Amino acid sequence: TAAFNLNILERINRELGSDFNLNRWRHRAFYNSDEGRIEMHLISLKNQYVHLDGSKIFFRQGENILTEYSYKYAIEEFEEMVSPYYRVEQVWTDRENKFSVQYLSVR
């Protein structure tokens, strides 16, 4: 997960010509129970400047870049959330019911 998250900076460097130094960033992920989601951040390990698209951007030590929200829903919660627009036709889960794939149709 850390490598995946830091790869975002690598791609920005490669595709947008930026100069993020990956050694100056740390991956942080945590579960935000109030929001019901996993959050992924990249934390600046020191005060630094990064150049991007003709701009010079300053990051303070400890400042973060939010890279992802990943929401987790119980099957019933998901069905309730989508029910105004979709009908759940079928649900497949892993053996422990921790992961599901759901086939939906438009109402």
N, C-alpha and C positions, 0 to 999 in steps of 0.2 A: 504494500500500500504506500509506503514512504517513497519507494522508487517511482511508482506511478504518479504520485503527486509532484515530486520534483521534476519529473519528465515534462510537466507543463512549462516550467521555466526553460528547459532545454529546447522545447519546440518554439517558444517565443523567441529565444536567441536565434535559432536556425531559420525560422520562417519570417520573422519580423526584424531581424538584424539587431536585436537587443544585446545587452552585455551583462545579464544576470550571472553572478558567480555562485554556482550551486553550493559551494562550500560555506557560504555565508547565510544559508537558509536551513531551517529545520522543519520537518514535517510534524504536525500535531493533529491528532484525530480524537474526538470524544463524543459521547452520547449526550445530547441536550434533552433531558427528560421533560422539561417544560414544553418544548416544541415537538417532541417525539421524533427526533432525527439525529443522524450521525452528521457531524460537521468536520470538514477537513480544512486545515489552514496551513500556510507556509509562514514561518516566523523568522523575521530578520534577526540574525545573531549579533549584528553590530550596526552602528550608524553607517549608511552607505548611499551612494548615488547609483542610479541605473539609467542608462540612456535608452529611449524607446521612441521611435517615430519623430525624431527631432527634438524631443523633450528630455530634460534632465529631471528625474524623479528622485526625491529624497525619502528614504525609509529610515526611521529611528530604530534603534535596537529594541527588540520586543514587539515592534509593529507587525501586524499580520496581513496576509492576503488570503481572503476567503476563497477557496477553490471549489468547494462542493457541499451541497446539502443532500443527504440520502435519507429519505423518509422510510420508516418501517411501519407497516400496518398489519393488524390481525386480519384474517380473511373476512370476517364480519364487518370490520371497520371499513375496509376497502370497498366492499359491496355497498355499504350504506353511502359512502362518499360518491360513488359513480352512478348510483341507482337513478338519479333524475335523467340521466342521458344514455346509460347503457344497461344492458341486462347481462348478468354473469351466466354464461352458457355452460362452462365447465372449468374446474379448477384441478390442477395437478400440483402435488406437493412432494417434498422429500420425505423420507421416513420419519423424521422428527417434527414435521410441520413447521420448519423454520424458514422455508423458502417456498414460494408458489409461482406458478405461471397460470395466468387466467385468460380464458377465451371469452371475449365480450362481443355483444352485438348491439347495434344502435337501436334505441327504443323508438 
